[in-house]
Amino acid sequence: MAEKHTRNTPLSAEDIDCLARKRAGAKLGLYSHAAVVVIGILFVFSVSQYGFGQRSWSIKPFLAWGLGLALHGASVWLLGAGGSLHERMVNKERERLQRAQDRRAGP
């Protein structure tokens, strides 16, 4: 198993490949999610406009799906594995656990 790296530790070629594959997979998932949302929105809009009366009701699903897509995007671009926020949080937590372990071990 590969050892965990901090931000300042150089990554091996295997670690770089693994991280790159994980990030690319997350981005492809986001892109496919966006495509499904666009198709869904077009369908709901057409049903709303041409299928069920005169009142447009399609804004509510648009907003909900848009929020879901925005949250998915945030998880990929901001919080995803290897992302800067994620890495900072992992490093901070690692340091906190190490300090707690050092205190238990004593002087």
PDB file as gemmi writes it, atoms N, CA and C in Angstrom:
CRYST1    1.000    1.000    1.000  90.00  90.00  90.00 P 1                      
ATOM      1  N   MET A   1       0.851  -1.189   0.000  1.00  0.00           N  
ATOM      2  CA  MET A   1       0.000   0.000   0.000  1.00  0.00           C  
ATOM      3  C   MET A   1       0.887   1.239   0.000  1.00  0.00           C  
ATOM      4  N   ALA A   2       0.541   2.187  -0.805  1.00  0.00           N  
ATOM      5  CA  ALA A   2       1.335   3.417  -0.888  1.00  0.00           C  
ATOM      6  C   ALA A   2       1.163   4.226   0.391  1.00  0.00           C  
ATOM      7  N   GLU A   3       2.259   4.820   0.835  1.00  0.00           N  
ATOM      8  CA  GLU A   3       2.166   5.640   2.041  1.00  0.00           C  
ATOM      9  C   GLU A   3       1.503   6.960   1.724  1.00  0.00           C  
ATOM     10  N   LYS A   4       0.913   7.561   2.749  1.00  0.00           N  
ATOM     11  CA  LYS A   4       0.234   8.849   2.571  1.00  0.00           C  
ATOM     12  C   LYS A   4       1.277   9.950   2.428  1.00  0.00           C  
ATOM     13  N   HIS A   5       0.975  10.901   1.580  1.00  0.00           N  
ATOM     14  CA  HIS A   5       1.892  12.005   1.330  1.00  0.00           C  
ATOM     15  C   HIS A   5       1.277  13.302   1.815  1.00  0.00           C  
ATOM     16  N   THR A   6       2.136  14.159   2.312  1.00  0.00           N  
ATOM     17  CA  THR A   6       1.689  15.507   2.632  1.00  0.00           C  
ATOM     18  C   THR A   6       1.892  16.361   1.398  1.00  0.00           C  
ATOM     19  N   ARG A   7       1.470  17.580   1.475  1.00  0.00           N  
ATOM     20  CA  ARG A   7       1.536  18.465   0.322  1.00  0.00           C  
ATOM     21  C   ARG A   7       2.989  18.710  -0.116  1.00  0.00           C  
ATOM     22  N   ASN A   8       3.931  18.691   0.821  1.00  0.00           N  
ATOM     23  CA  ASN A   8       5.321  18.991   0.494  1.00  0.00           C  
ATOM     24  C   ASN A   8       6.112  17.754   0.098  1.00  0.00           C  
ATOM     25  N   THR A   9       5.544  16.566   0.267  1.00  0.00           N  
ATOM     26  CA  THR A   9       6.240  15.337  -0.074  1.00  0.00           C  
ATOM     27  C   THR A   9       6.029  15.046  -1.550  1.00  0.00           C  
ATOM     28  N   PRO A  10       7.113  14.721  -2.275  1.00  0.00           N  
ATOM     29  CA  PRO A  10       6.940  14.415  -3.700  1.00  0.00           C  
ATOM     30  C   PRO A  10       6.139  13.122  -3.883  1.00  0.00           C  
ATOM     31  N   LEU A  11       5.302  13.097  -4.907  1.00  0.00           N  
ATOM     32  CA  LEU A  11       4.496  11.923  -5.208  1.00  0.00           C  
ATOM     33  C   LEU A  11       5.236  11.024  -6.188  1.00  0.00           C  
ATOM     34  N   SER A  12       5.043   9.728  -6.025  1.00  0.00           N  
ATOM     35  CA  SER A  12       5.619   8.788  -6.977  1.00  0.00           C  
ATOM     36  C   SER A  12       4.790   8.821  -8.257  1.00  0.00           C  
ATOM     37  N   ALA A  13       5.329   8.244  -9.312  1.00  0.00           N  
ATOM     38  CA  ALA A  13       4.606   8.203 -10.584  1.00  0.00           C  
ATOM     39  C   ALA A  13       3.297   7.436 -10.420  1.00  0.00           C  
ATOM     40  N   GLU A  14       3.309   6.383  -9.616  1.00  0.00           N  
ATOM     41  CA  GLU A  14       2.103   5.591  -9.367  1.00  0.00           C  
ATOM     42  C   GLU A  14       1.046   6.417  -8.623  1.00  0.00           C  
ATOM     43  N   ASP A  15       1.487   7.189  -7.623  1.00  0.00           N  
ATOM     44  CA  ASP A  15       0.562   8.042  -6.874  1.00  0.00           C  
ATOM     45  C   ASP A  15      -0.041   9.125  -7.752  1.00  0.00           C  
ATOM     46  N   ILE A  16       0.785   9.713  -8.614  1.00  0.00           N  
ATOM     47  CA  ILE A  16       0.307  10.750  -9.530  1.00  0.00           C  
ATOM     48  C   ILE A  16      -0.724  10.166 -10.482  1.00  0.00           C  
ATOM     49  N   ASP A  17      -0.440   8.974 -11.024  1.00  0.00           N  
ATOM     50  CA  ASP A  17      -1.377   8.324 -11.934  1.00  0.00           C  
ATOM     51  C   ASP A  17      -2.696   8.013 -11.235  1.00  0.00           C  
ATOM     52  N   CYS A  18      -2.635   7.497 -10.016  1.00  0.00           N  
ATOM     53  CA  CYS A  18      -3.840   7.160  -9.257  1.00  0.00           C  
ATOM     54  C   CYS A  18      -4.679   8.410  -8.978  1.00  0.00           C  
ATOM     55  N   LEU A  19      -4.027   9.480  -8.538  1.00  0.00           N  
ATOM     56  CA  LEU A  19      -4.726  10.720  -8.251  1.00  0.00           C  
ATOM     57  C   LEU A  19      -5.315  11.330  -9.526  1.00  0.00           C  
ATOM     58  N   ALA A  20      -4.577  11.278 -10.615  1.00  0.00           N  
ATOM     59  CA  ALA A  20      -5.057  11.818 -11.891  1.00  0.00           C  
ATOM     60  C   ALA A  20      -6.277  11.041 -12.377  1.00  0.00           C  
ATOM     61  N   ARG A  21      -6.247   9.720 -12.228  1.00  0.00           N  
ATOM     62  CA  ARG A  21      -7.395   8.905 -12.637  1.00  0.00           C  
ATOM     63  C   ARG A  21      -8.621   9.214 -11.780  1.00  0.00           C  
ATOM     64  N   LYS A  22      -8.403   9.396 -10.479  1.00  0.00           N  
ATOM     65  CA  LYS A  22      -9.514   9.699  -9.575  1.00  0.00           C  
ATOM     66  C   LYS A  22     -10.134  11.048  -9.925  1.00  0.00           C  
ATOM     67  N   ARG A  23      -9.290  12.053 -10.159  1.00  0.00           N  
ATOM     68  CA  ARG A  23      -9.804  13.386 -10.511  1.00  0.00           C  
ATOM     69  C   ARG A  23     -10.512  13.375 -11.859  1.00  0.00           C  
ATOM     70  N   ALA A  24      -9.935  12.680 -12.841  1.00  0.00           N  
ATOM     71  CA  ALA A  24     -10.555  12.611 -14.166  1.00  0.00           C  
ATOM     72  C   ALA A  24     -11.905  11.904 -14.086  1.00  0.00           C  
ATOM     73  N   GLY A  25     -11.984  10.839 -13.290  1.00  0.00           N  
ATOM     74  CA  GLY A  25     -13.256  10.138 -13.122  1.00  0.00           C  
ATOM     75  C   GLY A  25     -14.307  11.018 -12.484  1.00  0.00           C  
ATOM     76  N   ALA A  26     -13.903  11.798 -11.495  1.00  0.00           N  
ATOM     77  CA  ALA A  26     -14.845  12.702 -10.837  1.00  0.00           C  
ATOM     78  C   ALA A  26     -15.338  13.769 -11.808  1.00  0.00           C  
ATOM     79  N   LYS A  27     -14.441  14.301 -12.632  1.00  0.00           N  
ATOM     80  CA  LYS A  27     -14.842  15.322 -13.604  1.00  0.00           C  
ATOM     81  C   LYS A  27     -15.755  14.740 -14.683  1.00  0.00           C  
ATOM     82  N   LEU A  28     -15.457  13.522 -15.141  1.00  0.00           N  
ATOM     83  CA  LEU A  28     -16.332  12.889 -16.126  1.00  0.00           C  
ATOM     84  C   LEU A  28     -17.711  12.628 -15.539  1.00  0.00           C  
ATOM     85  N   GLY A  29     -17.767  12.246 -14.273  1.00  0.00           N  
ATOM     86  CA  GLY A  29     -19.051  12.066 -13.610  1.00  0.00           C  
ATOM     87  C   GLY A  29     -19.843  13.357 -13.560  1.00  0.00           C  
ATOM     88  N   LEU A  30     -19.161  14.453 -13.284  1.00  0.00           N  
ATOM     89  CA  LEU A  30     -19.828  15.754 -13.268  1.00  0.00           C  
ATOM     90  C   LEU A  30     -20.342  16.127 -14.656  1.00  0.00           C  
ATOM     91  N   TYR A  31     -19.532  15.892 -15.685  1.00  0.00           N  
ATOM     92  CA  TYR A  31     -19.949  16.233 -17.045  1.00  0.00           C  
ATOM     93  C   TYR A  31     -21.157  15.398 -17.468  1.00  0.00           C  
ATOM     94  N   SER A  32     -21.168  14.111 -17.143  1.00  0.00           N  
ATOM     95  CA  SER A  32     -22.318  13.278 -17.513  1.00  0.00           C  
ATOM     96  C   SER A  32     -23.550  13.705 -16.716  1.00  0.00           C  
ATOM     97  N   HIS A  33     -23.363  14.085 -15.450  1.00  0.00           N  
ATOM     98  CA  HIS A  33     -24.459  14.596 -14.639  1.00  0.00           C  
ATOM     99  C   HIS A  33     -25.035  15.858 -15.281  1.00  0.00           C  
ATOM    100  N   ALA A  34     -24.172  16.759 -15.724  1.00  0.00           N  
ATOM    101  CA  ALA A  34     -24.625  17.996 -16.360  1.00  0.00           C  
ATOM    102  C   ALA A  34     -25.408  17.697 -17.638  1.00  0.00           C  
ATOM    103  N   ALA A  35     -24.949  16.727 -18.423  1.00  0.00           N  
ATOM    104  CA  ALA A  35     -25.660  16.375 -19.657  1.00  0.00           C  
ATOM    105  C   ALA A  35     -27.048  15.833 -19.352  1.00  0.00           C  
ATOM    106  N   VAL A  36     -27.148  14.978 -18.329  1.00  0.00           N  
ATOM    107  CA  VAL A  36     -28.451  14.429 -17.948  1.00  0.00           C  
ATOM    108  C   VAL A  36     -29.370  15.535 -17.444  1.00  0.00           C  
ATOM    109  N   VAL A  37     -28.828  16.470 -16.683  1.00  0.00           N  
ATOM    110  CA  VAL A  37     -29.643  17.589 -16.182  1.00  0.00           C  
ATOM    111  C   VAL A  37     -30.157  18.438 -17.343  1.00  0.00           C  
ATOM    112  N   VAL A  38     -29.319  18.732 -18.300  1.00  0.00           N  
ATOM    113  CA  VAL A  38     -29.748  19.545 -19.451  1.00  0.00           C  
ATOM    114  C   VAL A  38     -30.851  18.818 -20.223  1.00  0.00           C  
ATOM    115  N   ILE A  39     -30.679  17.526 -20.468  1.00  0.00           N  
ATOM    116  CA  ILE A  39     -31.715  16.761 -21.172  1.00  0.00           C  
ATOM    117  C   ILE A  39     -33.008  16.741 -20.357  1.00  0.00           C  
ATOM    118  N   GLY A  40     -32.884  16.534 -19.057  1.00  0.00           N  
ATOM    119  CA  GLY A  40     -34.061  16.534 -18.188  1.00  0.00           C  
ATOM    120  C   GLY A  40     -34.765  17.873 -18.172  1.00  0.00           C  
ATOM    121  N   ILE A  41     -34.001  18.944 -18.110  1.00  0.00           N  
ATOM    122  CA  ILE A  41     -34.590  20.275 -18.104  1.00  0.00           C  
ATOM    123  C   ILE A  41     -35.318  20.553 -19.421  1.00  0.00           C  
ATOM    124  N   LEU A  42     -34.716  20.178 -20.535  1.00  0.00           N  
ATOM    125  CA  LEU A  42     -35.385  20.369 -21.825  1.00  0.00           C  
ATOM    126  C   LEU A  42     -36.694  19.590 -21.896  1.00  0.00           C  
ATOM    127  N   PHE A  43     -36.687  18.361 -21.376  1.00  0.00           N  
ATOM    128  CA  PHE A  43     -37.896  17.547 -21.372  1.00  0.00           C  
ATOM    129  C   PHE A  43     -38.967  18.172 -20.483  1.00  0.00           C  
ATOM    130  N   VAL A  44     -38.598  18.533 -19.268  1.00  0.00           N  
ATOM    131  CA  VAL A  44     -39.569  19.113 -18.343  1.00  0.00           C  
ATOM    132  C   VAL A  44     -40.095  20.438 -18.881  1.00  0.00           C  
ATOM    133  N   PHE A  45     -39.228  21.243 -19.475  1.00  0.00           N  
ATOM    134  CA  PHE A  45     -39.669  22.511 -20.056  1.00  0.00           C  
ATOM    135  C   PHE A  45     -40.687  22.270 -21.164  1.00  0.00           C  
ATOM    136  N   SER A  46     -40.392  21.318 -22.028  1.00  0.00           N  
ATOM    137  CA  SER A  46     -41.325  21.061 -23.140  1.00  0.00           C  
ATOM    138  C   SER A  46     -42.659  20.524 -22.627  1.00  0.00           C  
ATOM    139  N   VAL A  47     -42.643  19.671 -21.622  1.00  0.00           N  
ATOM    140  CA  VAL A  47     -43.891  19.178 -21.042  1.00  0.00           C  
ATOM    141  C   VAL A  47     -44.645  20.322 -20.379  1.00  0.00           C  
ATOM    142  N   SER A  48     -43.920  21.180 -19.685  1.00  0.00           N  
ATOM    143  CA  SER A  48     -44.544  22.307 -18.988  1.00  0.00           C  
ATOM    144  C   SER A  48     -45.165  23.293 -19.970  1.00  0.00           C  
ATOM    145  N   GLN A  49     -44.469  23.575 -21.038  1.00  0.00           N  
ATOM    146  CA  GLN A  49     -44.939  24.573 -21.992  1.00  0.00           C  
ATOM    147  C   GLN A  49     -46.019  24.040 -22.928  1.00  0.00           C  
ATOM    148  N   TYR A  50     -45.881  22.802 -23.366  1.00  0.00           N  
ATOM    149  CA  TYR A  50     -46.734  22.307 -24.445  1.00  0.00           C  
ATOM    150  C   TYR A  50     -47.662  21.170 -24.030  1.00  0.00           C  
ATOM    151  N   GLY A  51     -47.521  20.684 -22.797  1.00  0.00           N  
ATOM    152  CA  GLY A  51     -48.298  19.514 -22.439  1.00  0.00           C  
ATOM    153  C   GLY A  51     -49.356  19.715 -21.387  1.00  0.00           C  
ATOM    154  N   PHE A  52     -49.141  20.580 -20.427  1.00  0.00           N  
ATOM    155  CA  PHE A  52     -50.041  20.677 -19.283  1.00  0.00           C  
ATOM    156  C   PHE A  52     -50.473  22.115 -19.034  1.00  0.00           C  
ATOM    157  N   GLY A  53     -51.410  22.583 -19.738  1.00  0.00           N  
ATOM    158  CA  GLY A  53     -52.022  23.873 -19.450  1.00  0.00           C  
ATOM    159  C   GLY A  53     -51.142  25.070 -19.759  1.00  0.00           C  
ATOM    160  N   GLN A  54     -51.567  26.203 -19.210  1.00  0.00           N  
ATOM    161  CA  GLN A  54     -50.928  27.471 -19.529  1.00  0.00           C  
ATOM    162  C   GLN A  54     -49.898  27.924 -18.507  1.00  0.00           C  
ATOM    163  N   ARG A  55     -50.007  27.428 -17.267  1.00  0.00           N  
ATOM    164  CA  ARG A  55     -49.079  27.898 -16.230  1.00  0.00           C  
ATOM    165  C   ARG A  55     -47.749  27.155 -16.318  1.00  0.00           C  
ATOM    166  N   SER A  56     -46.698  27.912 -16.317  1.00  0.00           N  
ATOM    167  CA  SER A  56     -45.364  27.310 -16.338  1.00  0.00           C  
ATOM    168  C   SER A  56     -44.970  26.908 -14.922  1.00  0.00           C  
ATOM    169  N   TRP A  57     -44.691  25.654 -14.724  1.00  0.00           N  
ATOM    170  CA  TRP A  57     -44.315  25.146 -13.409  1.00  0.00           C  
ATOM    171  C   TRP A  57     -42.902  24.586 -13.408  1.00  0.00           C  
ATOM    172  N   SER A  58     -42.217  24.679 -14.508  1.00  0.00           N  
ATOM    173  CA  SER A  58     -40.938  23.991 -14.645  1.00  0.00           C  
ATOM    174  C   SER A  58     -39.789  24.667 -13.895  1.00  0.00           C  
ATOM    175  N   ILE A  59     -39.955  25.850 -13.354  1.00  0.00           N  
ATOM    176  CA  ILE A  59     -38.850  26.543 -12.680  1.00  0.00           C  
ATOM    177  C   ILE A  59     -38.415  25.805 -11.415  1.00  0.00           C  
ATOM    178  N   LYS A  60     -39.339  25.195 -10.707  1.00  0.00           N  
ATOM    179  CA  LYS A  60     -38.977  24.515  -9.464  1.00  0.00           C  
ATOM    180  C   LYS A  60     -38.049  23.322  -9.707  1.00  0.00           C  
ATOM    181  N   PRO A  61     -38.359  22.426 -10.640  1.00  0.00           N  
ATOM    182  CA  PRO A  61     -37.388  21.357 -10.915  1.00  0.00           C  
ATOM    183  C   PRO A  61     -36.050  21.896 -11.431  1.00  0.00           C  
ATOM    184  N   PHE A  62     -36.100  22.974 -12.236  1.00  0.00           N  
ATOM    185  CA  PHE A  62     -34.859  23.566 -12.736  1.00  0.00           C  
ATOM    186  C   PHE A  62     -33.969  23.999 -11.575  1.00  0.00           C  
ATOM    187  N   LEU A  63     -34.561  24.689 -10.616  1.00  0.00           N  
ATOM    188  CA  LEU A  63     -33.800  25.175  -9.472  1.00  0.00           C  
ATOM    189  C   LEU A  63     -33.244  24.025  -8.639  1.00  0.00           C  
ATOM    190  N   ALA A  64     -34.066  23.013  -8.408  1.00  0.00           N  
ATOM    191  CA  ALA A  64     -33.608  21.866  -7.611  1.00  0.00           C  
ATOM    192  C   ALA A  64     -32.477  21.131  -8.322  1.00  0.00           C  
ATOM    193  N   TRP A  65     -32.632  20.872  -9.616  1.00  0.00           N  
ATOM    194  CA  TRP A  65     -31.588  20.177 -10.359  1.00  0.00           C  
ATOM    195  C   TRP A  65     -30.332  21.034 -10.471  1.00  0.00           C  
ATOM    196  N   GLY A  66     -30.524  22.335 -10.631  1.00  0.00           N  
ATOM    197  CA  GLY A  66     -29.372  23.244 -10.681  1.00  0.00           C  
ATOM    198  C   GLY A  66     -28.607  23.244  -9.369  1.00  0.00           C  
ATOM    199  N   LEU A  67     -29.334  23.232  -8.259  1.00  0.00           N  
ATOM    200  CA  LEU A  67     -28.673  23.164  -6.957  1.00  0.00           C  
ATOM    201  C   LEU A  67     -27.911  21.852  -6.801  1.00  0.00           C  
ATOM    202  N   GLY A  68     -28.540  20.757  -7.202  1.00  0.00           N  
ATOM    203  CA  GLY A  68     -27.858  19.464  -7.140  1.00  0.00           C  
ATOM    204  C   GLY A  68     -26.598  19.434  -7.981  1.00  0.00           C  
ATOM    205  N   LEU A  69     -26.683  20.002  -9.173  1.00  0.00           N  
ATOM    206  CA  LEU A  69     -25.509  20.053 -10.055  1.00  0.00           C  
ATOM    207  C   LEU A  69     -24.429  20.960  -9.467  1.00  0.00           C  
ATOM    208  N   ALA A  70     -24.833  22.078  -8.877  1.00  0.00           N  
ATOM    209  CA  ALA A  70     -23.857  22.987  -8.253  1.00  0.00           C  
ATOM    210  C   ALA A  70     -23.154  22.306  -7.077  1.00  0.00           C  
ATOM    211  N   LEU A  71     -23.909  21.568  -6.277  1.00  0.00           N  
ATOM    212  CA  LEU A  71     -23.288  20.855  -5.155  1.00  0.00           C  
ATOM    213  C   LEU A  71     -22.350  19.761  -5.648  1.00  0.00           C  
ATOM    214  N   HIS A  72     -22.747  19.077  -6.701  1.00  0.00           N  
ATOM    215  CA  HIS A  72     -21.865  18.067  -7.290  1.00  0.00           C  
ATOM    216  C   HIS A  72     -20.584  18.723  -7.805  1.00  0.00           C  
ATOM    217  N   GLY A  73     -20.735  19.865  -8.468  1.00  0.00           N  
ATOM    218  CA  GLY A  73     -19.560  20.597  -8.959  1.00  0.00           C  
ATOM    219  C   GLY A  73     -18.650  21.029  -7.822  1.00  0.00           C  
ATOM    220  N   ALA A  74     -19.240  21.506  -6.735  1.00  0.00           N  
ATOM    221  CA  ALA A  74     -18.429  21.906  -5.580  1.00  0.00           C  
ATOM    222  C   ALA A  74     -17.678  20.719  -5.013  1.00  0.00           C  
ATOM    223  N   SER A  75     -18.332  19.562  -4.963  1.00  0.00           N  
ATOM    224  CA  SER A  75     -17.652  18.387  -4.419  1.00  0.00           C  
ATOM    225  C   SER A  75     -16.503  17.938  -5.309  1.00  0.00           C  
ATOM    226  N   VAL A  76     -16.643  18.128  -6.612  1.00  0.00           N  
ATOM    227  CA  VAL A  76     -15.572  17.738  -7.541  1.00  0.00           C  
ATOM    228  C   VAL A  76     -14.443  18.759  -7.539  1.00  0.00           C  
ATOM    229  N   TRP A  77     -14.784  20.038  -7.693  1.00  0.00           N  
ATOM    230  CA  TRP A  77     -13.754  21.059  -7.882  1.00  0.00           C  
ATOM    231  C   TRP A  77     -13.166  21.570  -6.574  1.00  0.00           C  
ATOM    232  N   LEU A  78     -13.934  21.604  -5.494  1.00  0.00           N  
ATOM    233  CA  LEU A  78     -13.443  22.181  -4.242  1.00  0.00           C  
ATOM    234  C   LEU A  78     -13.087  21.143  -3.192  1.00  0.00           C  
ATOM    235  N   LEU A  79     -13.896  20.119  -3.066  1.00  0.00           N  
ATOM    236  CA  LEU A  79     -13.734  19.183  -1.955  1.00  0.00           C  
ATOM    237  C   LEU A  79     -13.199  17.829  -2.370  1.00  0.00           C  
ATOM    238  N   GLY A  80     -13.003  17.594  -3.640  1.00  0.00           N  
ATOM    239  CA  GLY A  80     -12.600  16.289  -4.125  1.00  0.00           C  
ATOM    240  C   GLY A  80     -11.232  15.864  -3.619  1.00  0.00           C  
ATOM    241  N   ALA A  81     -10.991  14.558  -3.682  1.00  0.00           N  
ATOM    242  CA  ALA A  81      -9.705  14.016  -3.259  1.00  0.00           C  
ATOM    243  C   ALA A  81      -8.588  14.684  -4.047  1.00  0.00           C  
ATOM    244  N   GLY A  82      -7.599  15.160  -3.352  1.00  0.00           N  
ATOM    245  CA  GLY A  82      -6.496  15.842  -3.994  1.00  0.00           C  
ATOM    246  C   GLY A  82      -6.730  17.324  -4.183  1.00  0.00           C  
ATOM    247  N   GLY A  83      -7.932  17.789  -3.930  1.00  0.00           N  
ATOM    248  CA  GLY A  83      -8.218  19.210  -4.022  1.00  0.00           C  
ATOM    249  C   GLY A  83      -7.544  19.948  -2.876  1.00  0.00           C  
ATOM    250  N   SER A  84      -7.300  21.217  -3.058  1.00  0.00           N  
ATOM    251  CA  SER A  84      -6.539  21.951  -2.053  1.00  0.00           C  
ATOM    252  C   SER A  84      -7.269  22.033  -0.722  1.00  0.00           C  
ATOM    253  N   LEU A  85      -8.579  22.259  -0.725  1.00  0.00           N  
ATOM    254  CA  LEU A  85      -9.319  22.319   0.537  1.00  0.00           C  
ATOM    255  C   LEU A  85      -9.299  20.965   1.227  1.00  0.00           C  
ATOM    256  N   HIS A  86      -9.524  19.912   0.457  1.00  0.00           N  
ATOM    257  CA  HIS A  86      -9.490  18.559   1.013  1.00  0.00           C  
ATOM    258  C   HIS A  86      -8.122  18.248   1.605  1.00  0.00           C  
ATOM    259  N   GLU A  87      -7.082  18.560   0.874  1.00  0.00           N  
ATOM    260  CA  GLU A  87      -5.720  18.281   1.350  1.00  0.00           C  
ATOM    261  C   GLU A  87      -5.396  19.069   2.615  1.00  0.00           C  
ATOM    262  N   ARG A  88      -5.801  20.333   2.668  1.00  0.00           N  
ATOM    263  CA  ARG A  88      -5.557  21.138   3.877  1.00  0.00           C  
ATOM    264  C   ARG A  88      -6.275  20.538   5.077  1.00  0.00           C  
ATOM    265  N   MET A  89      -7.517  20.104   4.875  1.00  0.00           N  
ATOM    266  CA  MET A  89      -8.270  19.519   5.976  1.00  0.00           C  
ATOM    267  C   MET A  89      -7.644  18.199   6.429  1.00  0.00           C  
ATOM    268  N   VAL A  90      -7.212  17.388   5.485  1.00  0.00           N  
ATOM    269  CA  VAL A  90      -6.561  16.113   5.829  1.00  0.00           C  
ATOM    270  C   VAL A  90      -5.275  16.382   6.596  1.00  0.00           C  
ATOM    271  N   ASN A  91      -4.470  17.323   6.126  1.00  0.00           N  
ATOM    272  CA  ASN A  91      -3.214  17.633   6.815  1.00  0.00           C  
ATOM    273  C   ASN A  91      -3.461  18.178   8.214  1.00  0.00           C  
ATOM    274  N   LYS A  92      -4.453  19.041   8.356  1.00  0.00           N  
ATOM    275  CA  LYS A  92      -4.777  19.602   9.661  1.00  0.00           C  
ATOM    276  C   LYS A  92      -5.223  18.494  10.626  1.00  0.00           C  
ATOM    277  N   GLU A  93      -6.061  17.598  10.128  1.00  0.00           N  
ATOM    278  CA  GLU A  93      -6.547  16.494  10.963  1.00  0.00           C  
ATOM    279  C   GLU A  93      -5.405  15.542  11.318  1.00  0.00           C  
ATOM    280  N   ARG A  94      -4.521  15.291  10.368  1.00  0.00           N  
ATOM    281  CA  ARG A  94      -3.367  14.419  10.621  1.00  0.00           C  
ATOM    282  C   ARG A  94      -2.475  15.022  11.704  1.00  0.00           C  
ATOM    283  N   GLU A  95      -2.236  16.333  11.610  1.00  0.00           N  
ATOM    284  CA  GLU A  95      -1.412  17.012  12.623  1.00  0.00           C  
ATOM    285  C   GLU A  95      -2.077  16.970  13.995  1.00  0.00           C  
ATOM    286  N   ARG A  96      -3.404  17.166  14.047  1.00  0.00           N  
ATOM    287  CA  ARG A  96      -4.126  17.119  15.312  1.00  0.00           C  
ATOM    288  C   ARG A  96      -4.022  15.735  15.940  1.00  0.00           C  
ATOM    289  N   LEU A  97      -4.192  14.701  15.143  1.00  0.00           N  
ATOM    290  CA  LEU A  97      -4.093  13.332  15.660  1.00  0.00           C  
ATOM    291  C   LEU A  97      -2.678  13.016  16.121  1.00  0.00           C  
ATOM    292  N   GLN A  98      -1.690  13.512  15.376  1.00  0.00           N  
ATOM    293  CA  GLN A  98      -0.306  13.271  15.767  1.00  0.00           C  
ATOM    294  C   GLN A  98       0.018  13.948  17.094  1.00  0.00           C  
ATOM    295  N   ARG A  99      -0.465  15.191  17.283  1.00  0.00           N  
ATOM    296  CA  ARG A  99      -0.250  15.886  18.566  1.00  0.00           C  
ATOM    297  C   ARG A  99      -0.909  15.133  19.712  1.00  0.00           C  
ATOM    298  N   ALA A 100      -2.123  14.634  19.491  1.00  0.00           N  
ATOM    299  CA  ALA A 100      -2.818  13.888  20.536  1.00  0.00           C  
ATOM    300  C   ALA A 100      -2.077  12.602  20.870  1.00  0.00           C  
ATOM    301  N   GLN A 101      -1.546  11.948  19.867  1.00  0.00           N  
ATOM    302  CA  GLN A 101      -0.780  10.724  20.097  1.00  0.00           C  
ATOM    303  C   GLN A 101       0.514  11.035  20.823  1.00  0.00           C  
ATOM    304  N   ASP A 102       1.174  12.127  20.491  1.00  0.00           N  
ATOM    305  CA  ASP A 102       2.405  12.514  21.150  1.00  0.00           C  
ATOM    306  C   ASP A 102       2.154  12.851  22.620  1.00  0.00           C  
ATOM    307  N   ARG A 103       1.028  13.494  22.919  1.00  0.00           N  
ATOM    308  CA  ARG A 103       0.688  13.814  24.315  1.00  0.00           C  
ATOM    309  C   ARG A 103       0.453  12.547  25.121  1.00  0.00           C  
ATOM    310  N   ARG A 104      -0.202  11.561  24.514  1.00  0.00           N  
ATOM    311  CA  ARG A 104      -0.447  10.290  25.228  1.00  0.00           C  
ATOM    312  C   ARG A 104       0.837   9.534  25.483  1.00  0.00           C  
ATOM    313  N   ALA A 105       1.768   9.623  24.532  1.00  0.00           N  
ATOM    314  CA  ALA A 105       3.024   8.894  24.689  1.00  0.00           C  
ATOM    315  C   ALA A 105       3.860   9.525  25.796  1.00  0.00           C  
ATOM    316  N   GLY A 106       3.668  10.781  26.034  1.00  0.00           N  
ATOM    317  CA  GLY A 106       4.392  11.475  27.105  1.00  0.00           C  
ATOM    318  C   GLY A 106       5.815  11.818  26.709  1.00  0.00           C  
ATOM    319  N   PRO A 107       6.524  12.466  27.655  1.00  0.00           N  
ATOM    320  CA  PRO A 107       7.897  12.914  27.371  1.00  0.00           C  
ATOM    321  C   PRO A 107       8.897  11.794  27.384  1.00  0.00           C  
TER     322      PRO A 107                                                      
END                                                                             
